[in-house]
Structures are given as C-alpha cells and as structure tokens.
Amino acid sequence: MKGLKENFENAHILIIGSGIIGKFNALELSELGFQITILDPTQNKNSSNGALGLLMGNIYQKRKGRSWALRKQSIELWPKWLKKLQELNNELNIEKPLIQLTTNEETFEKLEKFINENNDQNLKILERDSFIIKNINKTFQTRNIKGIISHRDGRINAGTLLRTLDAYLKNKKVKFLKDKIIKIKKSNQHWIATSKTKNEIKSDVIILCNSLNTIDLLDNISHNIKLKPVLGQAIEVSVNDEEVDLLSLPKQFNINGKNIIPLSKNKLIIGSTDEYSTKPEKNIFEKITNFLDKKPIWLINGKVTKKWFGIRSRPEGEPSPIMKNLGDGLIICTGFYKNGILLAPACSKWVANEIKNYFS
Ligand SMILES: Cc1cc2nc3c(=O)[nH]c(=O)nc-3n(C[C@H](O)[C@H](O)[C@H](O)COP(=O)(O)OP(=O)(O)OC[C@H]3O[C@@H](n4cnc5c(N)ncnc54)[C@H](O)[C@@H]3O)c2cc1C
C-alpha cells in the first residue's frame, strides 16, 4: 500500500479546464495525494459560473441506465463533499426540496405515474389544496398548476461552490495556471501540453475537462467524438408590485421547463436551456417568461436587472456526458450540457478510479 501512495505522490496530473468538472476532478484526486495542475485561460466566463445549481437527481424519471446510475451515485456522494467543503465555508449548503410543476395534464399524468410506480418516501405528489400549490397559483394568477416535490433534491449556489472549491484546492497545493492549451502529445513516458504562451507542461496523466474545446486537442481520426454547443440563459427579474411576495414561494422550482429561484420579496431568477446556439437572444425576457398561458401582471411589468448565459457541450451520437479512458494516461470528462453540477462527484469518482488503476 505504501508503494501505491508513493506512486500517487510522485505522479503529476494535468487537468485542462477549470469549470466544475475540472475542479471536482482536482478535488477528488488531491485527496488521493497526486500533484495536480489546472490550466484555464478564462474560467469566469464558463458555463459553470452561469449555472443555477439545481441538483435534479432523485426527481429524474428514468430509473435505469447510465444516466440514472450517475445521478444516484452523485446524490450519495454530495453530502460527503458538502461536509468537507463546509469546513472552509459554512455558507455553502444544499437548499432542499425541489419542486417540479406543470400546467399540462399529460405531463402531470406522467409525473403521477412516476411517483406511483416508485415507492420513494422522498418523492410526493403535491396536493391541490396544499399550501405550496395554493401560493404558487395565487402568485402566478393561475388555477391549474400541479406537480411533485422531491425532498432529496435541491440547489447549491454554483458561484459559492466554485469559490469554495478554489480555496480548498489552494489549501491542497493544487497549482492553477491562467493559460490555454493548444496541443497535447505523448513523448516517451510523459505527456507534453503546449500552451498559447508557449509554456510546455510535462505530466503523467492529462484529463480533458474543457467542454466544447475537447475535440480541438484530440486526434479526430482515432477518437471520433462530436460535440455541439448548447446555450443556457438566465435572467434576474425585479418586480415592482406591493401585492407580490416572492419569498412566499418555494426556494427553487420548475414550471413547464423553466427553473425559478426567488431571491427576495421582489427579485427572482428564471433560467432556461436547450437551444442549439452560441449567441444569446435579444428578446430573452419575452422568451424565458413565456411559460404560462397567461403571464401574471407583475411578471409582464418586471424589469431585467441581470442576464447571463453559458455555452455547454452536448455529445452527438452518444449520451451525455462523455467519460472515456483513451489509454496511455489520457482521460476525457466532457459533454456536460446539462446537470454538470449535479454529476460532478460521480464523474470525478469514475476518473479517479481509472487513474488509480493506471498507477496500480
Ligand atoms: C444558465 C445555465 C444554467 C444551468 N443550470 C444548471 C443547474 O441548475 N444544474 C446543473 O447541474 N447544471 C446546470 N447548468 C449546466 C452546467 O453549468 C454545466 O453542465 C457545467 O457547468 C459543465 O461544466 P464543465 O466544467 O464541463 O464546463 P465549463 O464550466 O464550461 O468549463 C470548461 C472550461 O474549460 C476551459 N477551456 C476550454 N478550452 C481550454 C483549453 N484549450 N485550455 C484550457 N482551458 C480550456 C474553459 O475556459 C472553461 O473554463 C447550467 C448551465 C447554464 C449555462
């Protein structure tokens, strides 16, 4: 066992990309004792910084296959990591529960079926006369909202999480370099990564966590990986209506596919996903607030006080995410077009196991 520990301590791992996936891989591997360097030229503009941080694990309706297995493992791993990270920042938390709502009868029937078929104490149908449904119907001036609640899912603030990870990794002596890798090649026993500033970084293992740009660094003939950009957008809306108290709503919920996070009595965030594009839309307010047959007056009159977007990478011809050991100490962990925050612990665990085997 001592030999293995020494192997880990002497090995240098280069992580390309410092979004949530790069940072979580560094977290998992730094616990094993590896020497780690992360490279990223512009991490503040990445998709992780734009994420709303919803952890949609248990509420996922397909209870089999790889995606469910990753979600399930992440749900189990999150409490352990949260406890560790809270030692550095006690403001970091997972706010529970998560509520999924719809005004569509057919969608609700599917949700009902899902709850009835899965005897899970943490998942429930929201009763029509429940406090939550009554408040949501009142605030959104509707009558037909229905939905389910998951007590095991919730939200972590992505910005706070990323900052806490930075502090944790710094304590673990993980080296951060602000640079872009333009080429990687294997030379004798080592990998050489060349950066835009002509820096050459030698490592034993490379993990590609650089989302869309992963393919730029791979030989596309031998590794036939295709990624497409998917835009995710969010707005912060300020409401000027004395009658409305957004804090009477749940802390995080989803109506007809839009994620909503009330921030204060008169401010909320609305987020949307799923457009194959790289350019944010000009009429974002109209589009993102159009999730009910009739918009409540307070929302029509709302003012956008912030807006942001992120570009995620979606695999083509294979499921998301792409986690592959390409052999010879080259691993890819990319294609997280959705749920990267949720899945980071399970995917990093997979990478760590591959690397442990490589050095054993
Ligand atoms: C508006 C919005 C809301 C979202 N909401 C949620 C949510 O509620 N829950 C959830 O789980 N997920 C959510 N997501 C999705 C989530 O943000 C992504 O799945 C996740 O951030 C992907 O992380 P990543 O590390 O793979 O990519 P990124 O965060 O994009 O990081 C990739 C990094 O690689 C760097 N890079 C690229 N090329 C190179 C290179 N050649 N050399 C060095 N570095 C390089 C980039 O600069 C970048 O920093 C949301 C996304 C958006 C945009």
The ligand as an SDF file (V2000), in Angstrom:
LIG
                    3D

 53 58  0  0  0  0  0  0  0  0999 V2000
  -27.7870   29.2430  -17.4750 C   0  0  0  0  0  0  0  0  0  0  0  0
  -27.3200   27.8680  -17.0690 C   0  0  0  0  0  0  0  0  0  0  0  0
  -27.9800   27.1910  -16.0520 C   0  0  0  0  0  0  0  0  0  0  0  0
  -27.5530   25.9210  -15.6450 C   0  0  0  0  0  0  0  0  0  0  0  0
  -28.1540   25.3400  -14.5860 N   0  0  0  0  0  0  0  0  0  0  0  0
  -27.6930   24.1610  -14.1200 C   0  0  0  0  0  0  0  0  0  0  0  0
  -28.2750   23.5850  -12.9610 C   0  0  0  0  0  0  0  0  0  0  0  0
  -29.1990   24.1460  -12.3760 O   0  0  0  0  0  0  0  0  0  0  0  0
  -27.7560   22.3990  -12.5020 N   0  0  0  0  0  0  0  0  0  0  0  0
  -26.7170   21.7710  -13.1320 C   0  0  0  0  0  0  0  0  0  0  0  0
  -26.2880   20.7040  -12.6570 O   0  0  0  0  0  0  0  0  0  0  0  0
  -26.1720   22.2900  -14.2430 N   0  0  0  0  0  0  0  0  0  0  0  0
  -26.6320   23.4630  -14.7500 C   0  0  0  0  0  0  0  0  0  0  0  0
  -26.0810   24.0110  -15.8750 N   0  0  0  0  0  0  0  0  0  0  0  0
  -25.1410   23.1890  -16.6370 C   0  0  0  0  0  0  0  0  0  0  0  0
  -23.7760   23.2800  -16.0510 C   0  0  0  0  0  0  0  0  0  0  0  0
  -23.3980   24.6290  -15.9600 O   0  0  0  0  0  0  0  0  0  0  0  0
  -22.7890   22.5070  -16.9320 C   0  0  0  0  0  0  0  0  0  0  0  0
  -23.2300   21.1780  -17.0900 O   0  0  0  0  0  0  0  0  0  0  0  0
  -21.3960   22.5090  -16.3040 C   0  0  0  0  0  0  0  0  0  0  0  0
  -21.0530   23.7900  -15.8930 O   0  0  0  0  0  0  0  0  0  0  0  0
  -20.3610   21.9770  -17.2480 C   0  0  0  0  0  0  0  0  0  0  0  0
  -19.1050   22.1290  -16.6200 O   0  0  0  0  0  0  0  0  0  0  0  0
  -17.7390   21.9450  -17.3610 P   0  0  0  0  0  0  0  0  0  0  0  0
  -16.6810   22.0570  -16.3290 O   0  0  0  0  0  0  0  0  0  0  0  0
  -17.8020   20.7100  -18.1980 O   0  0  0  0  0  0  0  0  0  0  0  0
  -17.6740   23.1430  -18.4200 O   0  0  0  0  0  0  0  0  0  0  0  0
  -17.3120   24.6860  -18.2320 P   0  0  0  0  0  0  0  0  0  0  0  0
  -17.8220   25.2300  -16.9690 O   0  0  0  0  0  0  0  0  0  0  0  0
  -17.7610   25.3610  -19.4840 O   0  0  0  0  0  0  0  0  0  0  0  0
  -15.7320   24.6930  -18.1230 O   0  0  0  0  0  0  0  0  0  0  0  0
  -14.8910   24.3750  -19.1940 C   0  0  0  0  0  0  0  0  0  0  0  0
  -13.6190   25.1830  -19.0080 C   0  0  0  0  0  0  0  0  0  0  0  0
  -12.6330   24.7500  -19.9470 O   0  0  0  0  0  0  0  0  0  0  0  0
  -11.8540   25.8710  -20.2780 C   0  0  0  0  0  0  0  0  0  0  0  0
  -11.1240   25.5880  -21.5270 N   0  0  0  0  0  0  0  0  0  0  0  0
  -11.6330   25.4140  -22.7680 C   0  0  0  0  0  0  0  0  0  0  0  0
  -10.6510   25.1430  -23.6350 N   0  0  0  0  0  0  0  0  0  0  0  0
   -9.4820   25.1550  -22.9410 C   0  0  0  0  0  0  0  0  0  0  0  0
   -8.1230   24.9460  -23.3080 C   0  0  0  0  0  0  0  0  0  0  0  0
   -7.7870   24.6420  -24.5650 N   0  0  0  0  0  0  0  0  0  0  0  0
   -7.1790   25.0450  -22.3370 N   0  0  0  0  0  0  0  0  0  0  0  0
   -7.5280   25.3030  -21.0470 C   0  0  0  0  0  0  0  0  0  0  0  0
   -8.8080   25.5040  -20.6530 N   0  0  0  0  0  0  0  0  0  0  0  0
   -9.7720   25.4240  -21.5910 C   0  0  0  0  0  0  0  0  0  0  0  0
  -12.8670   26.9950  -20.4110 C   0  0  0  0  0  0  0  0  0  0  0  0
  -12.2360   28.2860  -20.3010 O   0  0  0  0  0  0  0  0  0  0  0  0
  -13.8060   26.6860  -19.2640 C   0  0  0  0  0  0  0  0  0  0  0  0
  -13.4830   27.4190  -18.0920 O   0  0  0  0  0  0  0  0  0  0  0  0
  -26.4620   25.2810  -16.3040 C   0  0  0  0  0  0  0  0  0  0  0  0
  -25.7930   25.9580  -17.3200 C   0  0  0  0  0  0  0  0  0  0  0  0
  -26.2080   27.2380  -17.7010 C   0  0  0  0  0  0  0  0  0  0  0  0
  -25.4700   27.9370  -18.7820 C   0  0  0  0  0  0  0  0  0  0  0  0
  1  2  1  0
  2  3  1  0
  2 52  2  0
  3  4  2  0
  4  5  1  0
  4 50  1  0
  5  6  2  0
  6  7  1  0
  6 13  1  0
  7  8  2  0
  7  9  1  0
  9 10  1  0
 10 11  2  0
 10 12  1  0
 12 13  2  0
 13 14  1  0
 14 15  1  0
 14 50  1  0
 15 16  1  0
 16 17  1  0
 16 18  1  0
 18 19  1  0
 18 20  1  0
 20 21  1  0
 20 22  1  0
 22 23  1  0
 23 24  1  0
 24 25  2  0
 24 26  1  0
 24 27  1  0
 27 28  1  0
 28 29  2  0
 28 30  1  0
 28 31  1  0
 31 32  1  0
 32 33  1  0
 33 34  1  0
 33 48  1  0
 34 35  1  0
 35 36  1  0
 35 46  1  0
 36 37  1  0
 36 45  1  0
 37 38  2  0
 38 39  1  0
 39 40  1  0
 39 45  2  0
 40 41  1  0
 40 42  2  0
 42 43  1  0
 43 44  2  0
 44 45  1  0
 46 47  1  0
 46 48  1  0
 48 49  1  0
 50 51  2  0
 51 52  1  0
 52 53  1  0
M  END
$$$$
